[in-house]
Amino acid sequence: MTERTRRWLVLAVCCTSIFLVGLDTTVVNVALPSIGRDLGLGIRELEWTVDAYTLVLAGLMITSGALADRVGRRRIFRLGLVLFALGSAGCALAPGLDLLVAARVVQGVGGSMLSPVALAIVVSVITDPRERAQAIGVWAAVFGLSMAAGPVLGGALITGLGWRTVFWANLPIIAIVLALTVAYVPESRSARPRRLDPPGQALLILLVGTVVAVLIEGPRRGWWSGWLITAYGIIAVAGLIFARVEARRAEPLMDLRLFRRPPFAAAVGGAVVMFVALNVTLLLGTLYLQQVRGLSPLAAGAVTLPMALAATVCAPFSGYLVGRVGPRLPLRLAGASTVLGGALLIGLGDRTPVAVLLVAYLFVGIGIGFANAPITNTAVSGLPPERSGVAGGIASTSRQVGAALGIALAGGLVADVGPAGLAAATRPGWVVVAACGAVVLVVAGLSPTRPGRGAPTARTDASSEPRPSVAARPR
């Protein structure tokens, strides 16, 4: 086996794990009605099967990435696979809500060790900037495909064999990935292990977890309820303390000065808005097709196929463009396509032709496909290679926050709206999708114009050298 073949086999292993994590983010939404009928649960109870996974996944990603940089990326990746398998088996066997939610928490812990660490492994194995950009394009294609394909695959599995097969199906795939990881994925870690940052990690988990919890609970409880006001206070206090703690540490978990670099800050913001657009499209589209047009879960999922296919086809091409001409062109294509996709559905009605929906989904899929590679590549380039686990965690957390925000926005628009008024209620959501595309066009203007430009070096990156301790600073 040639060295190039081995590198791309490692990419395939990492992409398979990413597919599982992304799939389980969306596929359970389709299974909720079947789970409710089987276990005798209401929708509000069932929502925790989704929320528990999302909360844990988003809260632990950066910490898992930092841990992988220190103790070994393959080691953490393998542990993540085992935990994800145990959580999947627990979900499939769960007799009631409590064990189902607990198993989803275990899945979330495992997933937090897969998404950012898989990206870090890819970055450590594929070091040529041009080849790495292409690899990240493939990685982004698989992640986008997993999110978009969830309704299709979930609908097929549930219709044929029942909701428990959604979780059982993970086990043989994980077994194969685990075997290939042992055989082909090399161990890698930071050449200069950084000190652990327990205060920063605890505060970040609290901060991200509370933000995601607010986005989940806001549409249900009311944005100005007592619980939410308390949560806003926790976010403000945790954010201030986190910034102060990280500024004082010689080796912080997250160097906040990175966000002063426009390309890095724009990449993180771009990841958030693109996943807002994706999740608004998925949730509003699925509800519209099933409740207004009367389609089955499988048929409704099939309508989203143009989005999944476009995301899959465009992402590798986007990675090629990033490696050749830089991120600006693919981001412009992503922004323009997303604007068109949202604009086509702003006038959505009960009898809008399905062809219009298909074309709109196609444009949104093109936007997702072209956006992921340049955004991810720019975020990863914001930190030196020895901190690629943290870089992957930041990129993955941005997506999860965007997903939670998109679901919150979409859920707030259609809460307590019956089928008769659902189409009209979704229209502001399509404005949001178009606005997300416009934001990506702005992000494109802040991105490097050439491949590799703006990437940190050992001498220029603020996080590549230890900062003086507080005691050593001049007063």
N, C-alpha and C positions, 0 to 999 in steps of 0.2 A: 504494500500500500504506500503510495507516494505521500509526502508530507502535505501537499495541497489537499489530497483526498481525505487525509486524516482530519485536517482542519475543518473541512466542510461536513464531515461526519459528526464532529463535535457540534457544529452549528445545527445539524439536523436533530441531534439529541436534545439540545437546549430548546429548540423551537417546539419540539413535541411537548415538553413540559409546559412551555408558555401557552400552548394551545389548550391544555387541560385547565390551567388557571383561568384563562379568559373565558373558556366555555362554561365553567361552573359559575362565573359571574352573571351570566345571562340565562343559561339553560333552565335553572331552577324556577325562574319567573314563569316559564311555560308550564312547569309541573305543578305549580301551586294549587290550581283547582282540583287536580287529581289527588294530591296529597290531602287536601281538605276533606274531600269526600271519603277517602279511605280511613283517615284518622279522626274524623268528626271534629274538625277544627274550623274556626272562622278565619276570614281574611286577615284581620288585625293580628291574630295569633300567628298565622302563617308567615307574616311579613318578617318575623324575627329569623326565619330560616334563611332569608336573604340578608337581612341586616347584620346578623351576627358574623357572617362570613366577611362582609364588606368592611365592618368596623375593625376586626382583627387584622385583616389583610392590609388595610391602609395604615393602621397604627404601627405595625411592626416592620414594614418594608425597609426603611432606612436603617433601623437597628440591625436587622438581619444582614443587610449589605455590609455594614461596618464590622459585624462579627465575622463574616466570611473573609473580609480583607485581612483580619487578624489571625484566625485559626485555620483557614483553608477553605477555598471556595468549593472544591469538590466535596469536602466533608460536609459542609452545610447543605449543599445541593442534595446529597444523598439522604441526609436527615430529613430534608423537606419532602422528598419523594416518599419516604416511609410514613411520615406523619400524614401526608395527603392521602395515601392509600388507607391508613387506619381510619381517618375521618370519613372517607368514602364508604368503607365497609360499615362503619357505625351508622351512617345515614341510611344505607340500604336495609339495615336490620332494625332500625329504630321503631319501637312499638308506639311511641307517643311523642308529643312536642318536646318535652324536656330533653330526652336523649337525642332527638334530632337536632336541636339547637346546639347541644354540647358537641355533637359530632361535627357540626358545621364550624364551630370554633376551632376544633382540631384541624379541620381542613384549611381554615384561614391561616393558622400558624404555619402549616406546611407550605401553603401557597406563598406566604411572605418570604420564605426561604428559596422559592423557585424563580419567581419573576425577576427580581433585581440581580440575584446571583447568577442566573443563566446569562443575563446580559454581560455581567462582569467576566464570566468564563469566555464568552465570545470575544470580548475586547482583549483579554489576556492571551488568547490563542492566535487571533488574527490581528497582527500588529501593523501591517502595511495600511496606511490611511485610506488608499483608494479601495483596496479589497475589503477593508473593515466597513467602509460606507456601504458597499454592495451587500455585505453580510447583514448589516443592520437593516437594510432594505428588506431582505428576506425575513429577518426576525420580525420586523414591523408588519409585514404582510401576513404572517402566521397569526400574530396577536390580533390584528384587525379582523382576519377571517374568523378567528375563534369567537370574537364578540358578535359578529354579524351572523355567523352560522348557528349560534345557539338556538334561536327559535326554530330553525329548520330541523336540526338534528334532534332537539328535544321533542318537537312535535312528532317526528317519526318514531322515536323510541317509546314515547308514552302511548301513542296510538296503537302500536304493535304489541308491546310487552308490559306496559305499566310503568309508573313513575320510578320504582326502585331500580330499574335497569339504567336510568340516568347515572346512578352512582356506581352500580356494579360494572358498568362499561369502562370506568377508569382503571380498574385493577389490572387487567392484562396489559394495557398500554404502559402503566407504571412499571410493571415487572420487566418489560422489554427495555424501557428507558434506563432502569436501574442496572440491568445487566450490561448495557452498552456503556453506561457511565463508568462502571468498574473497569471495563476493558479498554476504553479509548479516551476518556476525558482525563487530562493530566491535572495533578494538584497544582494550585497556584495560590499565593498569598502575597501580601505586601512585603516588599524587600526590607522595609524598616517598619516593623509592627508598631502601630500607634497605641498610645495608652487608651485604655477603656475610659469612657466618659459616662459613668452611670447617671449623674444628675442630668446631663443633657439628653440621654436616651429616655429616662423616665419622663422628663418634661415634654419631649417630643411626642412620645406615645400619648400622653395626656392631651396635648394640644391637637394633634391630628385626629385622635379618637373623638374628642369633643366636637371638633369641627364637623366630622362626618356624621356624628350622632345628631347634631343640630340640623343638618341637611336632611337627614332621614325623618326626624320627628317633627320638623317645622310644619309641613303640610298637614299633619294629623292633629297636633296639639294647638296650633296657632302660633304665629311667629312672635307674638308678644304675651304668651302665657307665662306663668310664674316659672315653670321649668326651663323654658327657653331663655328668659332673662337671667336666671342663675347661670345657665351654660355660657351666655355671652360674657358674663363676668369672669368665669373660669378661663375662657379663651383669652381674654385681655390680660389677665394676671399671668397665666402660664406663658403667653407670648412674650411679655415684658421680662419675666424672670429668665426664660430661655435665652433671649437675646443678651441679657446681662451676663449669664453664666458662660455662654459660648464666647463672648468677647473677652472674658478674663482667663480662659483656659489656654495653655500653651498648645495643646493639640485637641481642638474641639471636634465634636462629632460632625458638625456642619459649619463651615466657615461662611458666615453671613456676608462677608465682603464679596463673595462670588456674585451675589445678586446686584452688585454695583456694575457688573459687566453687562451691557445691554444684550449681547447675543445669548448669554446664559439665562438671564431673567426672561427674555423674550421666548426662549425655548420652553422654559417651565410654564409660562403663561399660555403659550401655544398648545402645549399638551392638555392643559385644563380645558381650554375652550373647544378643542376638537373633540374631546370626550363628552363635553356638554352636548355638542351637536349630535354625536353618535347616539347617546342615550336618550335624548329628547326624541330623535327620529325613531328609534326602536320602540320606546314605550308608547308614544302617541300613535305611531303607525300600527302597532299590534292591537291596541285597544280599538282604534277606528275600524280596522279590518274585521275584527271579531264581533264587536258590539253593534256597529253601524251596518257593515256589509254582510254580516252573518257567516263569515268564513270559519272553517275549523282551524285549530291551532296549526295543523300541518299545512293547510292551504295558505293561511296568513304568513307562515314562515316562508313558504315558497315565493311569495311576492317580494320578499326582501333579498332574494337570490342575486338580482343585479348589483345590489350594494356589496354583498359578500364577494362576488366575482370581481367587481371593479377594484375593491380594496386589495384583493389577492394579486391581480395582474399589475396594478399600478405601483405597488410598494417596491418590488425589486427594481423596476425601471427608475423609480425615484431614487433608490440607493445608488444606482449607476450614475444618475445625473449629479447626485451629491459628490460622488467621487471624481467626476469629470469637471463639472462647472461650479460646484458649490451649492449651498442650500437655497439660495434666493429664488431660482427659477422653479424648482418643485413646490416651494411654499406659495409662490404666486399662482401656480396651477391649482394647488389645493384650495386656496382661498376663493378663487374665482368659481371653481366647481361647487364648493359648499354654498356660496351665495346663490348660485343658480338653483341648486337643489331645494333650498329653503324657499326661495321666491316662487317656485312652481306650485307650492302647496299653500301659500298664504290665503288663497281663495278656496280652500278645500270645502266641499259640500257633500251631501249624502249621495249624490249621483256623479261625482267626479269620475271620469273614465279611469279604469285601472291602468291604462297606458300612461297616463300622466303620473300616476304613482310610481310606475316602473322606471320612467325616465328620471323622476326626482330622486329615487333611491340610487339610480346609476350615478348621478352627479355627486350625491353625498358619499358614495363609495369611492369615487375617484378622488374626492377631497381627502377622505381618511387615508387612502392609499398613498397619495403624494405627500401628505403631511407627516406621517409617522417617522419616516427615515431621517429627514433633515432635522426634525425636532429632537429625536433621540440622539443622533450623532452630535449635535451641538451641545446637548446637555452632558453627554459623556465626555466631550472634549473640554468641558469646563473644569474637570478635575484630572490630576495626573493619573497614569495607569495604575499605580499602586493603590489608588482609592476608587477603583472602578466599581467596587461593590456599593459604596456610598452613592456614586453617580447613578448607578442603576436603580438604587432605592429612591433617589430624588425623582428620577424620571417616572418610575412606576407609581410612586405616591401621587404625583401630579395627575396621572391618569385616573387613579381611584377617586381623588377629590373631584375631578371633573365629572366622573361617572355619577357620584353621589349628588353633585349639584344639578346635573341634568335630570336625574330621576326626581329630585325634589321639585325642580321647576315644572317638569311635566306633570307630576302628581298633583301639585297645587292647582294647575290649570283645569284638570278634569275631575277633581275631587267632588263627589256628590252630584255629578252631572250625568243624567240619563242618556240613553242612546239617541233620543230625539235631538238633543242639543250638543252632542259630543263633537261633531264635525266643526261647528262654529267655535266651540271652546278650545279646540286645538290650534286655531289660527295664530294666536300670539306665540305659540311654541315654534311655529315655522318662521316667524319673524326672528326669534332667538337664534334659530339655526343659521339663517342668512347673516345675522349680526356676527355670529361666531366666525363665519367665513370672512367677513370684513376685518375682524380682528387679526386673522391669520395673514391677510394682505399687509396689515401694519407690521406684523412680526417679520414678514419677508423683507421689509425695508430696513429692519434692524439687524438682519442676518449678514454673515460674511459674504462677500461677493465672489470669493475664490475658495476652492477646496483647501481645507487645512488652515485657512487664515483665522487668526484669533484663538487658535488652540494654545493651551498653556505650555510652557516649557519649564524645565527645572529651575531656571533662573527667574522667570517672570511670574509664575503662578504663585499667588499669595498663600495657597494652602500646601505647597510642596516643601516648605521649610518650616521648622518649628518656630512659633512665635515666642518671644520672651515671656516668662511668667510675670504675674502681677507684681511680685516682689522685686523683680529685676528691672521693672520699668522706671524711667526717670519720673520723679514727682515734681 
